[in-house]
Amino acid sequence: MFRGALGILVILWLVLGVVAAAQRGYFREPPERCSQAATIAVVIVTGPLNYLGVNPRMGCELPQPSP
């Protein structure tokens, strides 16, 4: 019973994150940079916290090939 309710809460949390990302226009075109994709992922994971003023931004650096 508890596991089912927890699963539903996690799904609702992530759905709210997807809605927040869509409202910010992140799905209009594919991300061009790693940092854009990371920001979209963090917005989705933070879920309803986006509506409490959280505005997550992420950056990332891809490893460079060795010379």
C-alpha positions, 0 to 999 in steps of 0.5 A: 500500500505504502509503496504504491502511494509513494510511486504515485507521488513520484510520478506526480512530482515528475509530471509537475516538473515536466509541466514546469519545463514546458511552461518555461519553453524548454521543449520548443526545440532540442537542446543545443548544448549540454548545459541546456539538457542538464537544466531541463533535467534538473527542472524536471527533477525539482518538480513542484519546487519550481512553483515555489521560486526555485529556478535551477540552472545547470552547467556541464563540461564534456570531456575533451579527447586526449591529444 
